[in-house]
Amino acid sequence: MSAENAGQGQQQVAPVISVKDWLITILLLAIPIVNIIMLFVWAFGGNTNPSKANYAKAALIWALIGIVIYVVLFVIILGSALSINSY
């Protein structure tokens, strides 16, 4: 059995993210502009822990949902205000 085939039956496990790493992550996410950049780096970067990558992807999805809701409400409110002023 070669060294290449030896690990085929085993699953690789990502290391657990420590409390210190999560504290640094939360600190970086509290900084405006940096948070958006870091979420994209963690979500789509190659060397990111899978847990942190999944968290970043979920945070980006929630941000996108929030932006869509905000735009829809803005259009509805703006449309209402403009229709009231047209009478």
KOLPAMI-92967 format. One record per residue: x, y, z of N, C-alpha, C, O, CB in turn; residue number from 1. Coordinates in Angstrom, 3 decimals. Each point is the difference from the previous one (the first is absolute). Glycine has a CB too. Layout:
<rs>
<n.east: X	n.north: Y	n.up: Z	ca.east: X	ca.north: Y	ca.up: Z	c.east: X	c.north: Y	c.up: Z	o.east: X	o.north: Y	o.up: Z	cb.east: X	cb.north: Y	cb.up: Z	k: NUM>
...
</rs>
This chain:
<rs>
<n.east: 0.847	n.north: -1.173	n.up: 0.000	ca.east: -0.847	ca.north: 1.173	ca.up: 0.000	c.east: 0.891	c.north: 1.235	c.up: 0.000	o.east: 0.905	o.north: 0.119	o.up: 0.825	cb.east: -2.758	cb.north: -1.355	cb.up: 0.393	k: 1>
<n.east: 1.595	n.north: 2.147	n.up: -2.138	ca.east: 0.823	ca.north: 1.195	ca.up: -0.087	c.east: -0.458	c.north: 1.044	c.up: 1.011	o.east: -1.080	o.north: -0.117	o.up: 0.579	cb.east: 1.495	cb.north: -0.351	cb.up: -3.006	k: 2>
<n.east: 0.403	n.north: 1.477	n.up: 2.633	ca.east: -0.326	ca.north: 1.069	ca.up: 0.950	c.east: -1.186	c.north: 0.819	c.up: -0.491	o.east: -0.741	o.north: 0.558	o.up: 0.810	cb.east: 3.142	cb.north: -0.463	cb.up: -0.099	k: 3>
<n.east: -2.590	n.north: -0.016	n.up: -2.024	ca.east: -1.124	ca.north: 0.766	ca.up: -0.539	c.east: -1.329	c.north: -0.668	c.up: 0.311	o.east: -0.990	o.north: 0.682	o.up: 0.267	cb.east: 2.470	cb.north: 0.160	cb.up: -2.084	k: 4>
<n.east: -1.513	n.north: -2.173	n.up: 1.785	ca.east: -1.237	ca.north: -0.731	ca.up: 0.234	c.east: -0.278	c.north: -0.229	c.up: 1.479	o.east: -1.120	o.north: -0.364	o.up: 0.359	cb.east: 1.445	cb.north: -0.727	cb.up: -2.551	k: 5>
<n.east: 0.647	n.north: 1.289	n.up: 3.043	ca.east: -0.161	ca.north: -0.298	ca.up: 1.420	c.east: -1.066	c.north: 0.861	c.up: 0.662	o.east: -0.702	o.north: -0.483	o.up: 0.888	cb.east: 3.080	cb.north: -0.193	cb.up: -0.835	k: 6>
<n.east: -2.519	n.north: 1.911	n.up: -0.449	ca.east: -0.945	ca.north: 0.905	ca.up: 0.646	c.east: -1.342	c.north: 0.108	c.up: -0.688	o.east: -0.809	o.north: 0.844	o.up: 0.383	cb.east: 2.744	cb.north: 0.387	cb.up: 0.396	k: 7>
<n.east: -2.203	n.north: -2.052	n.up: -1.780	ca.east: -1.248	ca.north: 0.149	ca.up: -0.747	c.east: -1.237	c.north: -0.307	c.up: 0.837	o.east: -1.034	o.north: 0.640	o.up: -0.192	cb.east: 2.291	cb.north: -1.229	cb.up: -1.851	k: 8>
<n.east: -1.184	n.north: -0.361	n.up: 2.957	ca.east: -1.162	ca.north: -0.375	ca.up: 0.787	c.east: -0.231	c.north: 0.914	c.up: 1.182	o.east: -1.030	o.north: -0.101	o.up: 0.666	cb.east: 1.403	cb.north: -2.215	cb.up: -1.370	k: 9>
<n.east: 0.562	n.north: 3.204	n.up: 0.979	ca.east: -0.118	ca.north: 0.868	ca.up: 1.161	c.east: -0.491	c.north: 1.381	c.up: -0.416	o.east: 0.329	o.north: 0.512	o.up: -1.070	cb.east: 1.504	cb.north: -1.785	cb.up: 2.217	k: 10>
<n.east: -2.622	n.north: 1.843	n.up: -0.269	ca.east: -0.519	ca.north: 1.337	ca.up: -0.264	c.east: 0.870	c.north: 1.005	c.up: 0.740	o.east: 0.353	o.north: -0.211	o.up: 1.160	cb.east: -2.718	cb.north: -0.669	cb.up: -1.468	k: 11>
<n.east: 2.709	n.north: 1.976	n.up: -0.364	ca.east: 0.784	ca.north: 1.035	ca.up: 0.663	c.east: -0.931	c.north: 0.863	c.up: 0.849	o.east: -1.082	o.north: 0.389	o.up: -0.439	cb.east: 2.782	cb.north: -0.383	cb.up: -1.446	k: 12>
<n.east: -1.262	n.north: 0.282	n.up: 3.091	ca.east: -0.788	ca.north: 0.803	ca.up: 0.928	c.east: 0.703	c.north: 1.338	c.up: 0.173	o.east: 1.199	o.north: 0.052	o.up: 0.272	cb.east: -2.087	cb.north: -2.115	cb.up: 0.930	k: 13>
<n.east: 0.136	n.north: 3.137	n.up: -1.360	ca.east: 0.561	ca.north: 1.342	ca.up: 0.182	c.east: 0.222	c.north: 0.243	c.up: 1.489	o.east: -0.760	o.north: -0.499	o.up: 0.831	cb.east: -0.402	cb.north: 1.350	cb.up: -2.927	k: 14>
<n.east: 2.188	n.north: -0.094	n.up: 2.434	ca.east: 0.240	ca.north: 0.289	ca.up: 1.421	c.east: -1.115	c.north: 0.880	c.up: 0.573	o.east: -0.621	o.north: 0.799	o.up: -0.701	cb.east: 3.107	cb.north: -0.988	cb.up: 0.315	k: 15>
<n.east: -2.705	n.north: 0.011	n.up: 1.665	ca.east: -1.012	ca.north: 0.799	ca.up: 0.700	c.east: 0.510	c.north: 1.435	c.up: 0.101	o.east: 1.174	o.north: 0.235	o.up: 0.286	cb.east: -1.996	cb.north: -2.259	cb.up: 1.040	k: 16>
<n.east: -0.069	n.north: 2.972	n.up: -1.563	ca.east: 0.380	ca.north: 1.413	ca.up: 0.120	c.east: -0.045	c.north: 0.372	c.up: 1.479	o.east: -1.013	o.north: -0.204	o.up: 0.669	cb.east: 0.106	cb.north: 0.764	cb.up: -2.998	k: 17>
<n.east: 1.997	n.north: -0.021	n.up: 2.826	ca.east: 0.101	ca.north: 0.316	ca.up: 1.426	c.east: -0.812	c.north: 1.250	c.up: 0.345	o.east: -0.420	o.north: 0.755	o.up: -0.877	cb.east: 2.705	cb.north: -1.807	cb.up: 0.934	k: 18>
<n.east: -2.486	n.north: 1.241	n.up: 1.231	ca.east: -0.719	ca.north: 1.178	ca.up: 0.491	c.east: 0.757	c.north: 1.267	c.up: -0.398	o.east: -0.613	o.north: 0.998	o.up: -0.378	cb.east: -0.326	cb.north: -2.330	cb.up: 2.320	k: 19>
<n.east: 2.264	n.north: 1.293	n.up: -1.857	ca.east: 0.817	ca.north: 1.160	ca.up: -0.378	c.east: -0.229	c.north: 0.351	c.up: -1.472	o.east: -0.146	o.north: 1.173	o.up: -0.345	cb.east: 1.880	cb.north: -1.807	cb.up: 2.076	k: 20>
<n.east: -1.764	n.north: -0.379	n.up: -2.594	ca.east: -0.233	ca.north: 0.255	ca.up: -1.422	c.east: -1.391	c.north: 0.581	c.up: -0.245	o.east: -0.163	o.north: 0.880	o.up: -0.846	cb.east: 1.728	cb.north: -2.749	cb.up: 0.288	k: 21>
<n.east: -2.574	n.north: 1.379	n.up: 1.298	ca.east: -1.350	ca.north: 0.555	ca.up: -0.153	c.east: -0.052	c.north: 1.442	c.up: 0.509	o.east: -0.692	o.north: 0.835	o.up: -0.583	cb.east: -0.288	cb.north: -3.146	cb.up: 0.827	k: 22>
<n.east: 1.705	n.north: 2.611	n.up: 0.839	ca.east: 0.036	ca.north: 1.374	ca.up: 0.511	c.east: 0.609	c.north: 0.943	c.up: -1.039	o.east: -0.500	o.north: 1.105	o.up: -0.210	cb.east: 0.695	cb.north: -1.980	cb.up: 2.568	k: 23>
<n.east: 0.883	n.north: 0.434	n.up: -3.003	ca.east: 0.626	ca.north: 0.817	ca.up: -1.048	c.east: -0.954	c.north: 0.151	c.up: -1.186	o.east: -0.102	o.north: 1.076	o.up: -0.588	cb.east: 2.399	cb.north: -1.860	cb.up: 1.312	k: 24>
<n.east: -2.990	n.north: -0.297	n.up: -1.070	ca.east: -0.967	ca.north: 0.045	ca.up: -1.101	c.east: -1.101	c.north: 1.013	c.up: 0.286	o.east: -0.334	o.north: 0.820	o.up: -0.855	cb.east: 0.824	cb.north: -3.223	cb.up: 0.329	k: 25>
<n.east: -1.051	n.north: 2.346	n.up: 1.726	ca.east: -1.077	ca.north: 0.926	ca.up: 0.373	c.east: 0.513	c.north: 1.435	c.up: 0.025	o.east: -0.708	o.north: 0.917	o.up: -0.418	cb.east: -0.397	cb.north: -2.730	cb.up: 1.768	k: 26>
<n.east: 2.323	n.north: 2.019	n.up: -0.866	ca.east: 0.592	ca.north: 1.337	ca.up: 0.012	c.east: 0.128	c.north: 0.545	c.up: -1.423	o.east: -0.354	o.north: 1.151	o.up: -0.259	cb.east: 1.607	cb.north: -1.722	cb.up: 2.369	k: 27>
<n.east: -0.750	n.north: -0.249	n.up: -3.029	ca.east: 0.139	ca.north: 0.441	ca.up: -1.394	c.east: -1.358	c.north: 0.287	c.up: -0.639	o.east: -0.121	o.north: 0.906	o.up: -0.825	cb.east: 2.223	cb.north: -2.253	cb.up: 0.644	k: 28>
<n.east: -3.119	n.north: 0.579	n.up: 0.560	ca.east: -1.327	ca.north: 0.222	ca.up: -0.562	c.east: -0.679	c.north: 1.248	c.up: 0.568	o.east: -1.003	o.north: 0.465	o.up: -0.542	cb.east: 0.812	cb.north: -2.923	cb.up: 0.224	k: 29>
<n.east: 0.734	n.north: 2.992	n.up: 1.400	ca.east: -0.564	ca.north: 1.219	ca.up: 0.583	c.east: 0.544	c.north: 1.266	c.up: -0.661	o.east: -0.506	o.north: 1.093	o.up: 0.255	cb.east: 0.247	cb.north: -2.318	cb.up: 1.897	k: 30>
<n.east: 1.277	n.north: 1.092	n.up: -2.994	ca.east: 0.609	ca.north: 1.158	ca.up: -0.660	c.east: -0.674	c.north: 0.208	c.up: -1.358	o.east: 0.032	o.north: -0.895	o.up: -0.845	cb.east: 2.190	cb.north: 0.490	cb.up: 2.034	k: 31>
<n.east: -2.830	n.north: 1.572	n.up: -1.409	ca.east: -0.658	ca.north: 0.256	ca.up: -1.291	c.east: 0.966	c.north: -0.139	c.up: -1.175	o.east: 1.193	o.north: 0.270	o.up: 0.139	cb.east: -2.774	cb.north: 1.267	cb.up: 1.029	k: 32>
<n.east: 1.086	n.north: -1.944	n.up: -2.285	ca.east: 0.711	ca.north: -0.236	ca.up: -1.255	c.east: 0.906	c.north: -1.234	c.up: 0.104	o.east: -0.025	o.north: -0.868	o.up: -0.872	cb.east: -0.050	cb.north: 3.340	cb.up: 0.386	k: 33>
<n.east: 0.873	n.north: -2.542	n.up: 1.557	ca.east: 0.863	ca.north: -1.167	ca.up: 0.194	c.east: -0.859	c.north: -1.256	c.up: 0.113	o.east: 0.368	o.north: -1.057	o.up: -0.511	cb.east: 1.382	cb.north: 2.482	cb.up: 1.663	k: 34>
<n.east: -2.904	n.north: -1.305	n.up: -0.477	ca.east: -0.855	ca.north: -1.168	ca.up: 0.194	c.east: -0.472	c.north: -0.591	c.up: -1.334	o.east: -0.011	o.north: -1.219	o.up: -0.168	cb.east: -0.722	cb.north: 2.184	cb.up: 2.360	k: 35>
<n.east: 0.354	n.north: -0.125	n.up: -3.114	ca.east: -0.478	ca.north: -0.492	ca.up: -1.296	c.east: 1.136	c.north: -0.678	c.up: -0.761	o.east: -0.171	o.north: -1.077	o.up: -0.571	cb.east: -1.557	cb.north: 2.913	cb.up: 0.494	k: 36>
<n.east: 2.882	n.north: -1.189	n.up: 0.080	ca.east: 1.156	ca.north: -0.571	ca.up: -0.700	c.east: 0.378	c.north: -1.350	c.up: 0.606	o.east: 0.240	o.north: -0.965	o.up: -0.725	cb.east: 0.587	cb.north: 3.284	cb.up: 0.177	k: 37>
<n.east: -0.775	n.north: -2.383	n.up: 1.881	ca.east: 0.394	ca.north: -1.243	ca.up: 0.660	c.east: -1.034	c.north: -1.105	c.up: -0.217	o.east: 0.373	o.north: -1.166	o.up: -0.136	cb.east: 0.863	cb.north: 2.511	cb.up: 1.847	k: 38>
<n.east: -2.524	n.north: -1.004	n.up: -1.745	ca.east: -1.008	ca.north: -1.023	ca.up: -0.269	c.east: 0.203	c.north: -0.623	c.up: -1.375	o.east: -0.132	o.north: -1.214	o.up: -0.156	cb.east: -1.475	cb.north: 2.431	cb.up: 1.634	k: 39>
<n.east: 1.927	n.north: -0.393	n.up: -2.477	ca.east: 0.261	ca.north: -0.543	ca.up: -1.332	c.east: 1.280	c.north: -0.836	c.up: -0.019	o.east: 0.051	o.north: -1.045	o.up: -0.648	cb.east: -1.233	cb.north: 3.015	cb.up: -0.358	k: 40>
<n.east: 2.217	n.north: -1.510	n.up: 1.718	ca.east: 1.258	ca.north: -0.755	ca.up: 0.053	c.east: -0.233	c.north: -1.357	c.up: 0.661	o.east: 0.450	o.north: -1.028	o.up: -0.507	cb.east: 0.872	cb.north: 3.182	cb.up: 0.616	k: 41>
<n.east: -2.029	n.north: -2.153	n.up: 1.030	ca.east: -0.247	ca.north: -1.255	ca.up: 0.699	c.east: -0.952	c.north: -0.904	c.up: -0.768	o.east: 0.177	o.north: -1.218	o.up: -0.008	cb.east: 0.218	cb.north: 2.396	cb.up: 2.156	k: 42>
<n.east: -1.405	n.north: -0.600	n.up: -2.795	ca.east: -0.992	ca.north: -0.813	ca.up: -0.703	c.east: 0.584	c.north: -0.668	c.up: -1.234	o.east: -0.334	o.north: -1.147	o.up: -0.295	cb.east: -1.441	cb.north: 2.667	cb.up: 1.135	k: 43>
<n.east: 2.633	n.north: -0.828	n.up: -1.561	ca.east: 0.469	ca.north: -0.510	ca.up: -1.283	c.east: 1.500	c.north: -0.232	c.up: -0.061	o.east: 0.526	o.north: -0.366	o.up: -1.051	cb.east: -2.414	cb.north: 1.538	cb.up: 0.034	k: 44>
<n.east: 2.589	n.north: -0.963	n.up: 2.136	ca.east: 1.432	ca.north: -0.261	ca.up: 0.042	c.east: 0.265	c.north: -1.495	c.up: 0.124	o.east: -0.835	o.north: -0.746	o.up: 0.510	cb.east: 1.223	cb.north: 2.997	cb.up: 0.530	k: 45>
<n.east: 0.751	n.north: -2.671	n.up: -1.499	ca.east: 0.314	ca.north: -1.421	ca.up: -0.013	c.east: 0.515	c.north: -0.556	c.up: 1.310	o.east: -0.197	o.north: -1.183	o.up: 0.274	cb.east: 0.671	cb.north: 1.475	cb.up: -2.624	k: 46>
<n.east: 0.173	n.north: 0.511	n.up: 3.165	ca.east: 0.638	ca.north: -0.510	ca.up: 1.219	c.east: -0.822	c.north: 0.237	c.up: 1.256	o.east: 0.551	o.north: -0.032	o.up: 1.101	cb.east: 1.619	cb.north: 0.429	cb.up: -2.188	k: 47>
<n.east: -3.454	n.north: -0.165	n.up: 0.959	ca.east: -0.841	ca.north: 0.314	ca.up: 1.151	c.east: -0.577	c.north: -1.277	c.up: 0.591	o.east: -0.361	o.north: -0.926	o.up: -0.725	cb.east: -0.192	cb.north: 3.170	cb.up: -0.263	k: 48>
<n.east: 0.471	n.north: -2.281	n.up: 2.304	ca.east: -0.636	ca.north: -1.115	ca.up: 0.687	c.east: -1.436	c.north: -0.140	c.up: -0.519	o.east: -0.689	o.north: 1.010	o.up: -0.145	cb.east: 2.146	cb.north: -0.661	cb.up: 2.217	k: 49>
<n.east: -1.925	n.north: -1.567	n.up: -2.354	ca.east: -1.353	ca.north: -0.174	ca.up: -0.554	c.east: -1.109	c.north: 0.580	c.up: 0.876	o.east: -1.007	o.north: 0.479	o.up: -0.521	cb.east: 1.848	cb.north: -2.520	cb.up: -0.574	k: 50>
<n.east: -0.672	n.north: 2.005	n.up: 2.411	ca.east: -1.016	ca.north: 0.579	ca.up: 0.888	c.east: -0.096	c.north: 1.514	c.up: -0.181	o.east: -1.093	o.north: 0.564	o.up: -0.068	cb.east: 1.507	cb.north: -2.410	cb.up: 1.715	k: 51>
<n.east: 0.754	n.north: 2.493	n.up: -1.725	ca.east: 0.021	ca.north: 1.448	ca.up: -0.183	c.east: -0.485	c.north: 0.370	c.up: -1.397	o.east: -0.671	o.north: 1.017	o.up: -0.175	cb.east: 2.568	cb.north: -0.832	cb.up: 1.810	k: 52>
<n.east: -1.562	n.north: -1.001	n.up: -2.625	ca.east: -0.458	ca.north: 0.252	ca.up: -1.372	c.east: -1.523	c.north: -0.106	c.up: -0.079	o.east: -0.647	o.north: 0.827	o.up: -0.642	cb.east: 2.830	cb.north: -1.718	cb.up: -0.267	k: 53>
<n.east: -2.751	n.north: -0.116	n.up: 1.554	ca.east: -1.459	ca.north: -0.140	ca.up: -0.001	c.east: -0.680	c.north: 1.150	c.up: 0.738	o.east: -1.046	o.north: 0.487	o.up: -0.427	cb.east: 1.324	cb.north: -2.965	cb.up: 0.322	k: 54>
<n.east: 0.322	n.north: 2.908	n.up: 1.217	ca.east: -0.540	ca.north: 1.150	ca.up: 0.731	c.east: 0.018	c.north: 1.251	c.up: -0.881	o.east: -0.975	o.north: 0.750	o.up: -0.045	cb.east: 1.764	cb.north: -1.754	cb.up: 2.225	k: 55>
<n.east: 0.320	n.north: 1.219	n.up: -2.874	ca.east: 0.120	ca.north: 1.185	ca.up: -0.857	c.east: -1.014	c.north: -0.048	c.up: -1.136	o.east: -0.605	o.north: 1.020	o.up: -0.329	cb.east: 3.044	cb.north: -0.859	cb.up: 0.896	k: 56>
<n.east: -2.630	n.north: -1.322	n.up: -1.165	ca.east: -1.002	ca.north: -0.131	ca.up: -1.073	c.east: -1.396	c.north: 0.278	c.up: 0.529	o.east: -0.785	o.north: 0.691	o.up: -0.650	cb.east: 2.234	cb.north: -2.376	cb.up: -0.504	k: 57>
<n.east: -1.768	n.north: 1.149	n.up: 2.339	ca.east: -1.319	ca.north: 0.239	ca.up: 0.595	c.east: -0.188	c.north: 1.488	c.up: 0.317	o.east: -1.080	o.north: 0.547	o.up: -0.225	cb.east: 1.093	cb.north: -2.882	cb.up: 1.192	k: 58>
<n.east: 1.022	n.north: 2.987	n.up: -0.450	ca.east: -0.094	ca.north: 1.431	ca.up: 0.313	c.east: -0.206	c.north: 0.818	c.up: -1.269	o.east: -0.765	o.north: 0.964	o.up: 0.005	cb.east: 2.235	cb.north: -1.305	cb.up: 2.000	k: 59>
<n.east: -0.798	n.north: -0.032	n.up: -3.091	ca.east: -0.187	ca.north: 0.711	ca.up: -1.271	c.east: -1.408	c.north: -0.209	c.up: -0.548	o.east: -0.589	o.north: 0.923	o.up: -0.563	cb.east: 3.033	cb.north: -1.180	cb.up: 0.079	k: 60>
<n.east: -2.984	n.north: -0.940	n.up: 0.641	ca.east: -1.370	ca.north: -0.263	ca.up: -0.461	c.east: -0.988	c.north: 0.840	c.up: 0.799	o.east: -0.916	o.north: 0.589	o.up: -0.575	cb.east: 1.557	cb.north: -2.937	cb.up: -0.097	k: 61>
<n.east: -0.467	n.north: 2.412	n.up: 2.001	ca.east: -0.889	ca.north: 0.833	ca.up: 0.822	c.east: 0.126	c.north: 1.478	c.up: -0.358	o.east: -0.995	o.north: 0.724	o.up: -0.021	cb.east: 1.177	cb.north: -2.403	cb.up: 1.868	k: 62>
<n.east: 1.035	n.north: 2.123	n.up: -2.128	ca.east: 0.197	ca.north: 1.393	ca.up: -0.408	c.east: -0.716	c.north: 0.277	c.up: -1.311	o.east: -0.624	o.north: 1.050	o.up: -0.157	cb.east: 2.839	cb.north: -1.006	cb.up: 1.330	k: 63>
<n.east: -2.133	n.north: -0.976	n.up: -2.113	ca.east: -0.696	ca.north: 0.154	ca.up: -1.280	c.east: -1.514	c.north: 0.038	c.up: 0.199	o.east: -0.688	o.north: 0.808	o.up: -0.624	cb.east: 2.579	cb.north: -1.988	cb.up: -0.531	k: 64>
<n.east: -2.408	n.north: 0.317	n.up: 2.015	ca.east: -1.436	ca.north: 0.005	ca.up: 0.296	c.east: -0.406	c.north: 1.339	c.up: 0.601	o.east: -1.029	o.north: 0.562	o.up: -0.373	cb.east: 1.068	cb.north: -3.056	cb.up: 0.733	k: 65>
<n.east: 0.768	n.north: 3.008	n.up: 0.571	ca.east: -0.292	ca.north: 1.298	ca.up: 0.617	c.east: 0.012	c.north: 1.130	c.up: -1.014	o.east: -0.851	o.north: 0.889	o.up: 0.051	cb.east: 1.840	cb.north: -1.725	cb.up: 2.064	k: 66>
<n.east: -0.043	n.north: 0.813	n.up: -3.028	ca.east: 0.076	ca.north: 1.044	ca.up: -1.027	c.east: -1.215	c.north: -0.054	c.up: -0.913	o.east: -0.568	o.north: 1.038	o.up: -0.343	cb.east: 3.070	cb.north: -1.129	cb.up: 0.431	k: 67>
<n.east: -2.903	n.north: -1.109	n.up: -0.483	ca.east: -1.179	ca.north: -0.149	ca.up: -0.873	c.east: -1.256	c.north: 0.519	c.up: 0.707	o.east: -0.795	o.north: 0.722	o.up: -0.601	cb.east: 1.857	cb.north: -2.731	cb.up: -0.519	k: 68>
<n.east: -1.240	n.north: 1.647	n.up: 2.382	ca.east: -1.170	ca.north: 0.483	ca.up: 0.757	c.east: 0.048	c.north: 1.515	c.up: 0.121	o.east: -1.027	o.north: 0.660	o.up: -0.163	cb.east: 0.922	cb.north: -2.823	cb.up: 1.453	k: 69>
<n.east: 1.269	n.north: 2.725	n.up: -1.008	ca.east: 0.152	ca.north: 1.443	ca.up: 0.120	c.east: -0.370	c.north: 0.699	c.up: -1.307	o.east: -0.718	o.north: 1.001	o.up: 0.017	cb.east: 2.523	cb.north: -1.349	cb.up: 1.690	k: 70>
<n.east: -1.327	n.north: -0.165	n.up: -2.831	ca.east: -0.286	ca.north: 0.614	ca.up: -1.301	c.east: -1.493	c.north: -0.082	c.up: -0.309	o.east: -0.587	o.north: 0.973	o.up: -0.471	cb.east: 2.899	cb.north: -1.578	cb.up: -0.339	k: 71>
<n.east: -2.926	n.north: -0.539	n.up: 1.068	ca.east: -1.433	ca.north: -0.157	ca.up: -0.260	c.east: -0.800	c.north: 0.982	c.up: 0.850	o.east: -0.895	o.north: 0.672	o.up: -0.512	cb.east: 1.241	cb.north: -3.104	cb.up: -0.054	k: 72>
<n.east: -0.037	n.north: 2.522	n.up: 1.849	ca.east: -0.717	ca.north: 0.943	ca.up: 0.870	c.east: 0.241	c.north: 1.442	c.up: -0.432	o.east: -0.922	o.north: 0.815	o.up: 0.031	cb.east: 1.113	cb.north: -2.441	cb.up: 1.864	k: 73>
<n.east: 1.032	n.north: 1.948	n.up: -2.296	ca.east: 0.314	ca.north: 1.350	ca.up: -0.450	c.east: -0.813	c.north: 0.358	c.up: -1.237	o.east: -0.531	o.north: 1.106	o.up: -0.099	cb.east: 2.840	cb.north: -1.331	cb.up: 1.045	k: 74>
<n.east: -2.406	n.north: -0.706	n.up: -1.889	ca.east: -0.771	ca.north: 0.254	ca.up: -1.222	c.east: -1.480	c.north: 0.166	c.up: 0.323	o.east: -0.664	o.north: 0.869	o.up: -0.564	cb.east: 2.340	cb.north: -2.179	cb.up: -0.774	k: 75>
<n.east: -2.197	n.north: 0.482	n.up: 2.242	ca.east: -1.417	ca.north: 0.109	ca.up: 0.379	c.east: -0.272	c.north: 1.336	c.up: 0.679	o.east: -0.969	o.north: 0.681	o.up: -0.336	cb.east: 0.836	cb.north: -3.179	cb.up: 0.592	k: 76>
<n.east: 0.977	n.north: 2.875	n.up: 0.691	ca.east: -0.206	ca.north: 1.259	ca.up: 0.727	c.east: 0.182	c.north: 1.193	c.up: -0.925	o.east: -0.777	o.north: 0.953	o.up: 0.057	cb.east: 1.563	cb.north: -2.041	cb.up: 2.058	k: 77>
<n.east: 0.229	n.north: 1.043	n.up: -2.962	ca.east: 0.225	ca.north: 1.095	ca.up: -0.943	c.east: -1.165	c.north: 0.101	c.up: -0.989	o.east: -0.456	o.north: 1.096	o.up: -0.327	cb.east: 2.954	cb.north: -1.399	cb.up: 0.559	k: 78>
<n.east: -2.971	n.north: -0.850	n.up: -0.702	ca.east: -1.155	ca.north: 0.006	ca.up: -0.916	c.east: -1.241	c.north: 0.558	c.up: 0.668	o.east: -0.759	o.north: 0.743	o.up: -0.623	cb.east: 1.715	cb.north: -2.712	cb.up: -0.556	k: 79>
<n.east: -1.174	n.north: 1.623	n.up: 2.438	ca.east: -1.153	ca.north: 0.526	ca.up: 0.733	c.east: 0.115	c.north: 1.510	c.up: 0.178	o.east: -0.971	o.north: 0.730	o.up: -0.200	cb.east: 0.728	cb.north: -2.927	cb.up: 1.392	k: 80>
<n.east: 1.421	n.north: 2.658	n.up: -0.821	ca.east: 0.198	ca.north: 1.439	ca.up: 0.204	c.east: -0.187	c.north: 0.777	c.up: -1.295	o.east: -0.602	o.north: 1.074	o.up: -0.001	cb.east: 2.182	cb.north: -1.581	cb.up: 1.867	k: 81>
<n.east: -1.071	n.north: -0.023	n.up: -2.956	ca.east: -0.155	ca.north: 0.684	ca.up: -1.267	c.east: -1.441	c.north: -0.017	c.up: -0.500	o.east: -0.451	o.north: 0.956	o.up: -0.631	cb.east: 2.797	cb.north: -1.560	cb.up: 0.105	k: 82>
<n.east: -3.075	n.north: -0.486	n.up: 0.806	ca.east: -1.399	ca.north: -0.035	ca.up: -0.440	c.east: -0.871	c.north: 0.927	c.up: 0.829	o.east: -0.975	o.north: 0.548	o.up: -0.514	cb.east: 1.303	cb.north: -2.896	cb.up: -0.240	k: 83>
<n.east: 0.001	n.north: 2.535	n.up: 2.025	ca.east: -0.754	ca.north: 0.936	ca.up: 0.840	c.east: 0.236	c.north: 1.424	c.up: -0.480	o.east: -0.939	o.north: 0.795	o.up: -0.029	cb.east: 1.107	cb.north: -2.362	cb.up: 1.999	k: 84>
<n.east: 1.042	n.north: 1.906	n.up: -2.343	ca.east: 0.336	ca.north: 1.340	ca.up: -0.446	c.east: -0.564	c.north: 0.309	c.up: -1.390	o.east: -0.100	o.north: 1.166	o.up: -0.381	cb.east: 2.167	cb.north: -1.300	cb.up: 1.769	k: 85>
<n.east: -2.430	n.north: -0.888	n.up: -2.136	ca.east: -0.497	ca.north: 0.262	ca.up: -1.358	c.east: -1.468	c.north: 0.429	c.up: -0.006	o.east: -0.486	o.north: 0.464	o.up: -1.032	cb.east: 2.126	cb.north: -2.134	cb.up: 0.170	k: 86>
<n.east: -2.360	n.north: 1.531	n.up: 1.971	ca.east: -1.418	ca.north: 0.398	ca.up: 0.043	c.east: -0.165	c.north: 1.482	c.up: 0.198	o.east: -1.126	o.north: 0.493	o.up: 0.058	cb.east: 0.567	cb.north: -2.710	cb.up: 0.848	k: 87>
</rs>
